[in-house]
Amino acid sequence: MTTLYEIDAETIDGETKSLREFEGKTLLVVNVASKCGFTPQYAGLEALYRKYAGKGLVVLGFPCNQFGAQEPGPESEIASFCSTSYGVSFPMFAKIEVNGDKAHPLYKFLKHAAPGLLGSEAIKWNFTKFLIDRSGKVVKRYAPTDTPQSLEKDIEAAL
């Protein structure tokens, strides 16, 4: 399997970005949605990013419409919503699929490295989170119900 840093992803602005740009950083990768019960977690994710960015944390948001069609709009609408509603300043990417045959290579990598409950690799819902250390190793997978604040100790340890 490929390494994390060999994967490219399209930004929310339509540019191709190599994840190699984040080498040496601690990453929190999250599949996000604007019309989900967990959407208020954007505030907590932004708070984590602002608190720990200077120490090397980068939050990466990947919009996904695979769960209850809770991210139906185009990237421009998603970017506007995130900025206006939650002041999101962490990197956001283009809408992707996280499950199925068209799952983004990043999510194939993450799910294989950190399976969920009972070994299932499937992402169950929006706001599933993956913590990745500075070497590109997946440290832990978190459920959508795990709040950003509840990850702080693990993030501090990974920094």
HUPE-V678283 format. One record per backbone hydrogen bond with DSSP energy under -0.5 kcal/mol. CO is the residue of the C=O (numbers start at 0). NH is the residue of the N-H. If there is no record, write none. Layout:
co:CO nh:NH
co:CO nh:NH
//
This chain:
co:2 nh:5
co:3 nh:6
co:6 nh:18
co:8 nh:16
co:9 nh:93
co:10 nh:13
co:14 nh:10
co:16 nh:8
co:17 nh:20
co:18 nh:21
co:19 nh:22
co:21 nh:24
co:24 nh:26
co:25 nh:57
co:26 nh:131
co:27 nh:59
co:28 nh:129
co:29 nh:31
co:29 nh:61
co:30 nh:126
co:31 nh:63
co:32 nh:35
co:35 nh:38
co:37 nh:40
co:38 nh:41
co:39 nh:42
co:39 nh:43
co:40 nh:44
co:41 nh:45
co:42 nh:46
co:43 nh:47
co:44 nh:48
co:45 nh:49
co:46 nh:50
co:47 nh:51
co:48 nh:52
co:51 nh:54
co:51 nh:56
co:52 nh:55
co:55 nh:25
co:57 nh:27
co:58 nh:90
co:59 nh:29
co:60 nh:62
co:60 nh:92
co:61 nh:31
co:62 nh:95
co:64 nh:68
co:65 nh:67
co:66 nh:69
co:69 nh:34
co:73 nh:76
co:73 nh:77
co:74 nh:78
co:75 nh:79
co:76 nh:80
co:77 nh:81
co:78 nh:82
co:79 nh:83
co:80 nh:84
co:80 nh:85
co:81 nh:85
co:81 nh:87
co:82 nh:86
co:90 nh:60
co:91 nh:11
co:92 nh:62
co:95 nh:64
co:96 nh:103
co:99 nh:102
co:103 nh:106
co:103 nh:107
co:104 nh:108
co:105 nh:109
co:106 nh:110
co:107 nh:111
co:108 nh:112
co:109 nh:113
co:115 nh:118
co:116 nh:119
co:119 nh:115
co:124 nh:127
co:127 nh:30
co:128 nh:141
co:129 nh:28
co:129 nh:131
co:130 nh:138
co:130 nh:139
co:131 nh:26
co:132 nh:135
co:133 nh:23
co:136 nh:132
co:136 nh:138
co:139 nh:130
co:141 nh:128
co:142 nh:145
co:144 nh:146
co:146 nh:149
co:146 nh:150
co:147 nh:150
co:148 nh:151
co:150 nh:154
co:151 nh:155
co:152 nh:156
co:153 nh:157
co:154 nh:158
//
